[in-house]
Amino acid sequence: MNTATTMLEQSINLTISPRLAKNIRRNIKERIIEFMLMLAALSAVFTTLSIVGVLLYESLSFFKTVSVVDFFTDTQWTPLFEDAHYGILPLVSGTLTTSAVALAVTIPIGTIAAIYLSEFASHKTREIVKPILELLVGVPTIVFGYFALLFLTPILQKIFPDLPGFNMLSAGIVMGIMIVPYIASVAEDAMRAVPMSMREGSYAMGATRFQTAVRVVTPAAISGIVAAYILGISRAVGETMVVAVAAGQQPIVSFNPMESAATITAFIVQVAMGDLPHGSIGYQSIFAAGLVLLMMTLCFNILGHMLRKKYHERY
Amino acid sequence: MMSTNMTTETPPAPASALKNLGEVRAMIKRHKLNDYMFSLIGLLALTLALLTLLTLFTDLVMDGYQRFNMEFLTEFPSRRAAHAGLLSAWVGSALVMLVTFLVAVPMGVAAGLYLEEYAPKNWFSDLIEINVTNLAGVPSIVYGLLALGLFVYILDLGQSILTAGLTLGLLILPIVIVSTRESIRAIPIAIREAAYAVGATKWQVVYDHVLKYSYGGILTGVIIGMARALGETAPIITIGALTFIAFLPPTPVTDVAPFINFEWLSSGFTVLPIQMFNWLSRPDHAFHINAAATGAIIIVVTLLMNGTAIYLRYKIRKNIKW
């Protein structure tokens, strides 16, 4: 009896049945695959961390030489000159001015386009127009830079003879047109999320399409529409090639779009085109500028996404 | 009492009713006109976007048509504008695209699969999701700074094709992840349940069914991402790509064993948009003609890629009815 049990135990211990063995192998394989997929997903976290890490690391070395107060209050940005000044204000003013011009163009056009697409256009029109808008989003920005510098600026110079060859006006306008499809599609999303019953209520009271669109749908979708504007600002602030080509490279504090001025992004491009030695203060300055840029776009993006979430929750 | 009240508030006399009716009709007319006007303005706003695209393209073709010949594609850049060509730029673009593809597609698809099929609902998955959303909004030039600090100097990969491919790969990663997730989400749960019911493991379900059925949607996202990478200029400038390249990288395929070499990965390079930017920033108008021709080529290629993607997505939506 005893010996029989031990023999049975031994046989269990020694030979795992082939099916069980296969299961174990299978489980291990499954685990390994899941782990590898997770690593791939973690690459997003890793990318964010390295962006913040690299920018902070180089900026910290930059701020060892330049005081933070100077950085935010000095009105001159001349890191490559003999008499170096490191005030970010001129670059920020250039960035804000071009973005403001872009918004002045994109908000009216984008909003009207969104209202039209969501409330007026027939199904067929929408099917045709939306892919075209998507194609417009896919056009590389350097091409828009060409358009601003060599097409729009000469036309604007006929209207305003004093306009310099590089100016923030033309860059801003082209940037604005470039962002229209984006703003229109985000705002349209928000408007289409408004429940049909609200429109029907309005029509039942005898309101016209236009009245319904402006007085019912737009207020109901306002948080999503504002989110579209804010995400648009973030785009304009981070846009590089149009301003690098068409807005000019002099860092001056000016809010006049008729002038030529550098933006944060244009400055980074300008420095990167030259050959700056690794570790020099000029090299570090583009990381400090990049950090300011990242902070600005991050704030707009977070605000925009929060507002977008708000309308998703409501309806 | 009640009745007197009622009588004092009787509807207006027929004459004034008619007058009111006229007013109402006028008002309806006015409002209908408003509707009509707005739909015109709306169409105009939309046409403006389309018109810009057309003007842009016509302008480029008009300015650059003299350079549309084979020589433009087979010559190196040169100091003489009329003899400068795109050879090193388009070869560079093709090789960078290859690296970008190899980086972004496996990583993006894997990440998308994990987030849709595997990730548990907890803070850790939320963290990854928030990161993907935020990365999509980071300006492309910031990716260039990341690459300059991390790839070029810390990892010491230099200003090479590999660095550029990795940078653009990270840049389009969110696009690939989002499109993968969207097309996976469209697959009904019943498909997965059926596969589990016959004893498939999770990976077998994911690989043999989920991945295979979402193939078209993923492809759409990949094409859009690659088109974006092709046109990206800012991050490549930031890593310090050279603008005057009069040589080709070593060929990836050789005629001696082992037939493949990887020297091209560490070679210096230039790409189409950088070459365009370089020509565009010269004061000499003759080079602007070259820039226009390059721009026209870039637009045609990216529009074709995006057009293909949009068409594909349209076909898939139309054909698949679960």
Interface residues (C-beta under 8 A of the other chain):
Chain A: R26 K29 E30 I33 E34 M36 L37 M38 A40 A41 L42 S43 A44 V45 T47 T48 S50 I51 V54 L55 Y57 E58 I109 I112 A113 I115 Y116 L117 F120 A121 V129 P131 I132 L133 E134 L135 L136 G138 V139 P140 T141 I142 V143 F144 G145 Y146 F147 L149 L150 F151 I177 V180 P181 T208 R209 F210 Q211 A213 L231 S234 V237 G238 E239 T240 M241 A244 V245 T265 I268 V269 A272 M273 D275 H278 I286 F287 G290 L293 L294 T297 L298 N301 I302 H305
Chain B: H31 K32 N34 D35 F38 S39 I41 G42 L43 A45 L46 L48 A49 L50 T52 L53 T55 L56 D59 L60 D63 P106 M107 G108 A110 A111 L113 Y114 L115 Y118 A119 L127 I128 N131 V132 T133 N134 L135 G137 V138 P139 S140 I141 V142 Y143 G144 L145 L146 L148 G149 L150 Y153 I154 L170 L173 P174 I177 T201 K202 W203 I224 A227 R228 L230 G231 E232 T233 A234 I237 T238 I239 G240 T243 P273 M276 F277 L280 S281 H288 A291 A292 G295 I298 I299 T302 L303 M305 N306 G307 I310 Y314
